[in-house]
Amino acid sequence: MRTWQIILIISVLYGLFTEGQKWLRHRQQAKILSQVMTSGALGLATAGIPQNCAGKKYCVTVFVAPWCGVCLSSEPTFKAIQKYLPLHRTDVGFGLVIGTASASENSQKQKDLMPIESYVDDSGDIMSLRQIQAFPTWITTNENGQEVFRQAGGFQVSSEEQIPQILALVLGSDR
């Protein structure tokens, strides 16, 4: 066999191998996505978060990272929204997805944010599927799982009176 033939065979095999890896990755993402899309409002059924979104017209999910300064400064806002919703907007669920750090850091952040319903995404699957590229990222989905709002960045509240304004924004044009 000549050198060019060996190089050609190796190139073809390498191409098949990399395409096979892409196909496997695609299949894994498709499997996760099919599980994710069966949950209704949030679209994170297997993760089970936020469970308080079941049967709600809207679900507001904020994707955060333990190392993110804006996320840390937004924690009072998250807590205020969590407190506000059951009293004033029973049609809206709220929760957090915590990830991009070590499992222990993610779990500690989840404990710090109690009683806000949250899910730790140690694998990064959900953040990858939702194409999260900045923190925090706010995503609102309707009862059909369709995204009606997405924004990266934090919201700061200095009083509970500002929460309806934030909700009006994150519920998007579908409210």
C-alpha atoms as an extended CHARMM CRD file, in Angstrom:
* protein
*
       175  EXT
         1         1  MET       CA              0.0000000000        0.0000000000        0.0000000000  PROA      1               0.0000000000
         2         2  ARG       CA              1.2390000000        3.4510000000       -0.8380000000  PROA      2               0.0000000000
         3         3  THR       CA              1.5620000000        6.3000000000        1.6330000000  PROA      3               0.0000000000
         4         4  TRP       CA             -1.2030000000        8.3450000000        0.0110000000  PROA      4               0.0000000000
         5         5  GLN       CA             -3.5570000000        5.3490000000        0.2420000000  PROA      5               0.0000000000
         6         6  ILE       CA             -2.8010000000        4.9150000000        3.9470000000  PROA      6               0.0000000000
         7         7  ILE       CA             -3.3500000000        8.6270000000        4.5310000000  PROA      7               0.0000000000
         8         8  LEU       CA             -6.6310000000        8.4410000000        2.6130000000  PROA      8               0.0000000000
         9         9  ILE       CA             -7.8320000000        5.4580000000        4.6600000000  PROA      9               0.0000000000
        10        10  ILE       CA             -6.8330000000        7.1500000000        7.9250000000  PROA      10              0.0000000000
        11        11  SER       CA             -8.5960000000       10.3540000000        6.8460000000  PROA      11              0.0000000000
        12        12  VAL       CA            -11.7720000000        8.4580000000        5.9660000000  PROA      12              0.0000000000
        13        13  LEU       CA            -11.6950000000        6.5230000000        9.2450000000  PROA      13              0.0000000000
        14        14  TYR       CA            -11.0760000000        9.7130000000       11.2130000000  PROA      14              0.0000000000
        15        15  GLY       CA            -13.9640000000       11.3920000000        9.4110000000  PROA      15              0.0000000000
        16        16  LEU       CA            -16.2610000000        8.4640000000       10.1940000000  PROA      16              0.0000000000
        17        17  PHE       CA            -15.1260000000        8.5090000000       13.8180000000  PROA      17              0.0000000000
        18        18  THR       CA            -15.7510000000       12.2440000000       14.2900000000  PROA      18              0.0000000000
        19        19  GLU       CA            -19.0940000000       12.0540000000       12.4900000000  PROA      19              0.0000000000
        20        20  GLY       CA            -19.9900000000        9.1140000000       14.7220000000  PROA      20              0.0000000000
        21        21  GLN       CA            -19.1600000000       11.1710000000       17.7930000000  PROA      21              0.0000000000
        22        22  LYS       CA            -21.2900000000       14.0510000000       16.5170000000  PROA      22              0.0000000000
        23        23  TRP       CA            -24.1450000000       11.6290000000       15.8530000000  PROA      23              0.0000000000
        24        24  LEU       CA            -23.8830000000       10.2020000000       19.3860000000  PROA      24              0.0000000000
        25        25  ARG       CA            -23.8090000000       13.6890000000       20.9040000000  PROA      25              0.0000000000
        26        26  HSD       CA            -26.8250000000       14.6380000000       18.8000000000  PROA      26              0.0000000000
        27        27  ARG       CA            -28.6860000000       11.4900000000       19.9040000000  PROA      27              0.0000000000
        28        28  GLN       CA            -27.8990000000       12.2020000000       23.5650000000  PROA      28              0.0000000000
        29        29  GLN       CA            -29.1070000000       15.7910000000       23.2160000000  PROA      29              0.0000000000
        30        30  ALA       CA            -32.2280000000       14.6310000000       21.3650000000  PROA      30              0.0000000000
        31        31  LYS       CA            -32.9800000000       12.1470000000       24.1450000000  PROA      31              0.0000000000
        32        32  ILE       CA            -32.5390000000       14.7880000000       26.8400000000  PROA      32              0.0000000000
        33        33  LEU       CA            -34.5680000000       17.2830000000       24.8310000000  PROA      33              0.0000000000
        34        34  SER       CA            -37.4410000000       14.8360000000       24.3830000000  PROA      34              0.0000000000
        35        35  GLN       CA            -37.4740000000       14.2580000000       28.1410000000  PROA      35              0.0000000000
        36        36  VAL       CA            -37.2170000000       17.9710000000       28.7850000000  PROA      36              0.0000000000
        37        37  MET       CA            -40.0050000000       18.9950000000       26.4230000000  PROA      37              0.0000000000
        38        38  THR       CA            -42.5840000000       16.6820000000       28.0270000000  PROA      38              0.0000000000
        39        39  SER       CA            -42.9590000000       18.8010000000       31.1420000000  PROA      39              0.0000000000
        40        40  GLY       CA            -45.2000000000       21.6500000000       30.0780000000  PROA      40              0.0000000000
        41        41  ALA       CA            -44.4960000000       25.1380000000       31.3380000000  PROA      41              0.0000000000
        42        42  LEU       CA            -40.8240000000       24.9660000000       32.1980000000  PROA      42              0.0000000000
        43        43  GLY       CA            -39.7190000000       22.1650000000       29.9380000000  PROA      43              0.0000000000
        44        44  LEU       CA            -37.4540000000       20.5320000000       32.5060000000  PROA      44              0.0000000000
        45        45  ALA       CA            -39.4790000000       17.5000000000       33.5520000000  PROA      45              0.0000000000
        46        46  THR       CA            -36.6160000000       15.1580000000       34.2950000000  PROA      46              0.0000000000
        47        47  ALA       CA            -34.9480000000       17.8170000000       36.3580000000  PROA      47              0.0000000000
        48        48  GLY       CA            -38.2300000000       18.3320000000       38.1740000000  PROA      48              0.0000000000
        49        49  ILE       CA            -37.7830000000       22.0540000000       38.5110000000  PROA      49              0.0000000000
        50        50  PRO       CA            -39.4900000000       24.1610000000       39.2950000000  PROA      50              0.0000000000
        51        51  GLN       CA            -42.2130000000       21.7700000000       40.3340000000  PROA      51              0.0000000000
        52        52  ASN       CA            -44.2820000000       24.7820000000       41.2970000000  PROA      52              0.0000000000
        53        53  CYS       CA            -44.6770000000       25.4660000000       37.5540000000  PROA      53              0.0000000000
        54        54  ALA       CA            -46.9340000000       22.4650000000       37.0130000000  PROA      54              0.0000000000
        55        55  GLY       CA            -50.3340000000       23.6880000000       35.8680000000  PROA      55              0.0000000000
        56        56  LYS       CA            -49.2350000000       27.3290000000       35.7300000000  PROA      56              0.0000000000
        57        57  LYS       CA            -49.7560000000       29.6190000000       32.7610000000  PROA      57              0.0000000000
        58        58  TYR       CA            -46.1460000000       30.8590000000       32.9430000000  PROA      58              0.0000000000
        59        59  CYS       CA            -42.8760000000       29.6750000000       34.3630000000  PROA      59              0.0000000000
        60        60  VAL       CA            -40.0040000000       32.0490000000       35.0280000000  PROA      60              0.0000000000
        61        61  THR       CA            -36.6570000000       30.2930000000       35.3230000000  PROA      61              0.0000000000
        62        62  VAL       CA            -33.4060000000       32.0340000000       36.0980000000  PROA      62              0.0000000000
        63        63  PHE       CA            -30.1410000000       30.3150000000       35.1980000000  PROA      63              0.0000000000
        64        64  VAL       CA            -27.4190000000       31.2710000000       37.6720000000  PROA      64              0.0000000000
        65        65  ALA       CA            -23.8410000000       30.3790000000       38.5850000000  PROA      65              0.0000000000
        66        66  PRO       CA            -22.3800000000       30.4240000000       42.1130000000  PROA      66              0.0000000000
        67        67  TRP       CA            -19.3940000000       32.5310000000       40.9890000000  PROA      67              0.0000000000
        68        68  CYS       CA            -21.5210000000       35.1380000000       39.1590000000  PROA      68              0.0000000000
        69        69  GLY       CA            -21.4480000000       38.5720000000       40.8250000000  PROA      69              0.0000000000
        70        70  VAL       CA            -24.6720000000       39.7690000000       39.2040000000  PROA      70              0.0000000000
        71        71  CYS       CA            -26.3870000000       36.5400000000       40.3040000000  PROA      71              0.0000000000
        72        72  LEU       CA            -25.2150000000       37.0990000000       43.8760000000  PROA      72              0.0000000000
        73        73  SER       CA            -26.4460000000       40.6880000000       43.9090000000  PROA      73              0.0000000000
        74        74  SER       CA            -29.7840000000       39.5240000000       42.4260000000  PROA      74              0.0000000000
        75        75  GLU       CA            -30.4940000000       37.0310000000       45.2290000000  PROA      75              0.0000000000
        76        76  PRO       CA            -32.7230000000       39.4930000000       47.1400000000  PROA      76              0.0000000000
        77        77  THR       CA            -34.7380000000       39.9330000000       43.9220000000  PROA      77              0.0000000000
        78        78  PHE       CA            -35.1330000000       36.1640000000       43.5300000000  PROA      78              0.0000000000
        79        79  LYS       CA            -36.2960000000       35.8480000000       47.1300000000  PROA      79              0.0000000000
        80        80  ALA       CA            -38.7160000000       38.7630000000       46.7850000000  PROA      80              0.0000000000
        81        81  ILE       CA            -40.2620000000       37.2590000000       43.6380000000  PROA      81              0.0000000000
        82        82  GLN       CA            -40.5790000000       33.8580000000       45.3200000000  PROA      82              0.0000000000
        83        83  LYS       CA            -42.3980000000       35.5190000000       48.2290000000  PROA      83              0.0000000000
        84        84  TYR       CA            -44.5820000000       37.7110000000       46.0130000000  PROA      84              0.0000000000
        85        85  LEU       CA            -45.9130000000       35.1560000000       43.5120000000  PROA      85              0.0000000000
        86        86  PRO       CA            -48.0830000000       32.9390000000       45.7600000000  PROA      86              0.0000000000
        87        87  LEU       CA            -49.8670000000       36.0190000000       47.0830000000  PROA      87              0.0000000000
        88        88  HSD       CA            -50.3430000000       37.9880000000       43.8470000000  PROA      88              0.0000000000
        89        89  ARG       CA            -49.7210000000       35.8500000000       40.7410000000  PROA      89              0.0000000000
        90        90  THR       CA            -50.8100000000       32.2650000000       41.2560000000  PROA      90              0.0000000000
        91        91  ASP       CA            -50.5890000000       31.6480000000       37.4840000000  PROA      91              0.0000000000
        92        92  VAL       CA            -46.7760000000       32.0460000000       37.5190000000  PROA      92              0.0000000000
        93        93  GLY       CA            -44.1820000000       29.5600000000       38.7540000000  PROA      93              0.0000000000
        94        94  PHE       CA            -40.6170000000       30.5230000000       39.5710000000  PROA      94              0.0000000000
        95        95  GLY       CA            -37.3460000000       28.7080000000       40.0740000000  PROA      95              0.0000000000
        96        96  LEU       CA            -33.6200000000       28.6890000000       39.5260000000  PROA      96              0.0000000000
        97        97  VAL       CA            -31.1880000000       26.4400000000       37.6880000000  PROA      97              0.0000000000
        98        98  ILE       CA            -27.7470000000       26.4980000000       39.3170000000  PROA      98              0.0000000000
        99        99  GLY       CA            -24.6740000000       25.2850000000       37.4860000000  PROA      99              0.0000000000
       100       100  THR       CA            -21.2100000000       25.7550000000       35.9280000000  PROA      100             0.0000000000
       101       101  ALA       CA            -19.3450000000       25.2090000000       39.2050000000  PROA      101             0.0000000000
       102       102  SER       CA            -18.3190000000       22.1200000000       41.1360000000  PROA      102             0.0000000000
       103       103  ALA       CA            -21.0820000000       19.9080000000       42.4830000000  PROA      103             0.0000000000
       104       104  SER       CA            -20.3610000000       21.0190000000       46.0560000000  PROA      104             0.0000000000
       105       105  GLU       CA            -20.4320000000       24.7320000000       45.1300000000  PROA      105             0.0000000000
       106       106  ASN       CA            -23.6910000000       24.2580000000       43.2100000000  PROA      106             0.0000000000
       107       107  SER       CA            -25.2790000000       22.3770000000       46.1190000000  PROA      107             0.0000000000
       108       108  GLN       CA            -24.1200000000       24.9770000000       48.6270000000  PROA      108             0.0000000000
       109       109  LYS       CA            -25.6490000000       27.7340000000       46.4850000000  PROA      109             0.0000000000
       110       110  GLN       CA            -28.9140000000       25.7730000000       46.3920000000  PROA      110             0.0000000000
       111       111  LYS       CA            -28.9150000000       25.6580000000       50.2160000000  PROA      111             0.0000000000
       112       112  ASP       CA            -28.1070000000       29.3790000000       50.4090000000  PROA      112             0.0000000000
       113       113  LEU       CA            -31.0830000000       30.2170000000       48.1970000000  PROA      113             0.0000000000
       114       114  MET       CA            -33.6580000000       28.2620000000       50.1680000000  PROA      114             0.0000000000
       115       115  PRO       CA            -36.6850000000       28.4430000000       50.0940000000  PROA      115             0.0000000000
       116       116  ILE       CA            -36.4910000000       29.2590000000       46.3810000000  PROA      116             0.0000000000
       117       117  GLU       CA            -37.1600000000       26.1570000000       44.3650000000  PROA      117             0.0000000000
       118       118  SER       CA            -34.0130000000       25.3250000000       42.4500000000  PROA      118             0.0000000000
       119       119  TYR       CA            -32.2920000000       22.5880000000       40.5190000000  PROA      119             0.0000000000
       120       120  VAL       CA            -28.5790000000       21.8920000000       40.4170000000  PROA      120             0.0000000000
       121       121  ASP       CA            -27.4090000000       21.2150000000       36.8600000000  PROA      121             0.0000000000
       122       122  ASP       CA            -24.0110000000       19.6540000000       37.5650000000  PROA      122             0.0000000000
       123       123  SER       CA            -23.8940000000       17.9630000000       34.1590000000  PROA      123             0.0000000000
       124       124  GLY       CA            -24.6620000000       21.1900000000       32.2800000000  PROA      124             0.0000000000
       125       125  ASP       CA            -27.2430000000       19.3730000000       30.1260000000  PROA      125             0.0000000000
       126       126  ILE       CA            -30.0710000000       21.7880000000       30.8000000000  PROA      126             0.0000000000
       127       127  MET       CA            -27.9190000000       24.8850000000       30.3650000000  PROA      127             0.0000000000
       128       128  SER       CA            -26.6150000000       23.4400000000       27.1240000000  PROA      128             0.0000000000
       129       129  LEU       CA            -30.0920000000       22.6260000000       25.8320000000  PROA      129             0.0000000000
       130       130  ARG       CA            -31.3400000000       26.0890000000       26.7460000000  PROA      130             0.0000000000
       131       131  GLN       CA            -28.2100000000       27.6140000000       25.1510000000  PROA      131             0.0000000000
       132       132  ILE       CA            -27.2990000000       29.6300000000       28.2190000000  PROA      132             0.0000000000
       133       133  GLN       CA            -24.2780000000       31.8020000000       27.4680000000  PROA      133             0.0000000000
       134       134  ALA       CA            -24.4450000000       34.4460000000       30.2090000000  PROA      134             0.0000000000
       135       135  PHE       CA            -25.4880000000       34.6330000000       33.8500000000  PROA      135             0.0000000000
       136       136  PRO       CA            -28.0290000000       35.2600000000       35.0610000000  PROA      136             0.0000000000
       137       137  THR       CA            -30.3320000000       34.4110000000       32.1620000000  PROA      137             0.0000000000
       138       138  TRP       CA            -34.0710000000       34.7880000000       32.6670000000  PROA      138             0.0000000000
       139       139  ILE       CA            -36.3290000000       32.5820000000       30.5600000000  PROA      139             0.0000000000
       140       140  THR       CA            -40.0990000000       32.6110000000       30.6790000000  PROA      140             0.0000000000
       141       141  THR       CA            -42.0760000000       29.8170000000       29.0870000000  PROA      141             0.0000000000
       142       142  ASN       CA            -45.8060000000       29.5600000000       28.6640000000  PROA      142             0.0000000000
       143       143  GLU       CA            -47.9810000000       26.5680000000       29.5120000000  PROA      143             0.0000000000
       144       144  ASN       CA            -47.0940000000       25.0000000000       26.1490000000  PROA      144             0.0000000000
       145       145  GLY       CA            -43.3680000000       25.1710000000       26.9040000000  PROA      145             0.0000000000
       146       146  GLN       CA            -42.7870000000       27.9320000000       24.3580000000  PROA      146             0.0000000000
       147       147  GLU       CA            -40.2410000000       30.5560000000       25.2650000000  PROA      147             0.0000000000
       148       148  VAL       CA            -41.9080000000       33.9700000000       25.4900000000  PROA      148             0.0000000000
       149       149  PHE       CA            -39.0340000000       35.9080000000       27.0590000000  PROA      149             0.0000000000
       150       150  ARG       CA            -35.2490000000       35.6270000000       27.3880000000  PROA      150             0.0000000000
       151       151  GLN       CA            -32.8170000000       38.1210000000       28.8160000000  PROA      151             0.0000000000
       152       152  ALA       CA            -29.3470000000       37.9440000000       30.2690000000  PROA      152             0.0000000000
       153       153  GLY       CA            -28.6470000000       40.2100000000       33.2030000000  PROA      153             0.0000000000
       154       154  GLY       CA            -29.9700000000       40.9490000000       36.6290000000  PROA      154             0.0000000000
       155       155  PHE       CA            -32.8810000000       42.8900000000       38.0170000000  PROA      155             0.0000000000
       156       156  GLN       CA            -32.5390000000       44.7530000000       41.2840000000  PROA      156             0.0000000000
       157       157  VAL       CA            -35.5050000000       45.5850000000       43.4720000000  PROA      157             0.0000000000
       158       158  SER       CA            -35.3850000000       48.0810000000       46.2680000000  PROA      158             0.0000000000
       159       159  SER       CA            -39.0130000000       47.5140000000       47.2430000000  PROA      159             0.0000000000
       160       160  GLU       CA            -41.7780000000       44.9910000000       46.7080000000  PROA      160             0.0000000000
       161       161  GLU       CA            -43.6360000000       47.5410000000       44.5540000000  PROA      161             0.0000000000
       162       162  GLN       CA            -41.0830000000       46.9410000000       41.7670000000  PROA      162             0.0000000000
       163       163  ILE       CA            -41.8270000000       43.2290000000       41.4600000000  PROA      163             0.0000000000
       164       164  PRO       CA            -44.9570000000       43.6790000000       39.2730000000  PROA      164             0.0000000000
       165       165  GLN       CA            -42.8230000000       45.7360000000       36.8490000000  PROA      165             0.0000000000
       166       166  ILE       CA            -40.2280000000       42.9770000000       36.6440000000  PROA      166             0.0000000000
       167       167  LEU       CA            -42.9300000000       40.3510000000       36.1520000000  PROA      167             0.0000000000
       168       168  ALA       CA            -44.5610000000       42.4300000000       33.4240000000  PROA      168             0.0000000000
       169       169  LEU       CA            -41.2230000000       42.4650000000       31.6080000000  PROA      169             0.0000000000
       170       170  VAL       CA            -40.3380000000       38.7880000000       32.0350000000  PROA      170             0.0000000000
       171       171  LEU       CA            -43.8080000000       37.5680000000       31.1160000000  PROA      171             0.0000000000
       172       172  GLY       CA            -43.2520000000       39.1750000000       27.7220000000  PROA      172             0.0000000000
       173       173  SER       CA            -45.8750000000       40.0160000000       25.1640000000  PROA      173             0.0000000000
       174       174  ASP       CA            -47.7270000000       36.7940000000       25.9750000000  PROA      174             0.0000000000
       175       175  ARG       CA            -48.9560000000       38.0170000000       29.3760000000  PROA      175             0.0000000000
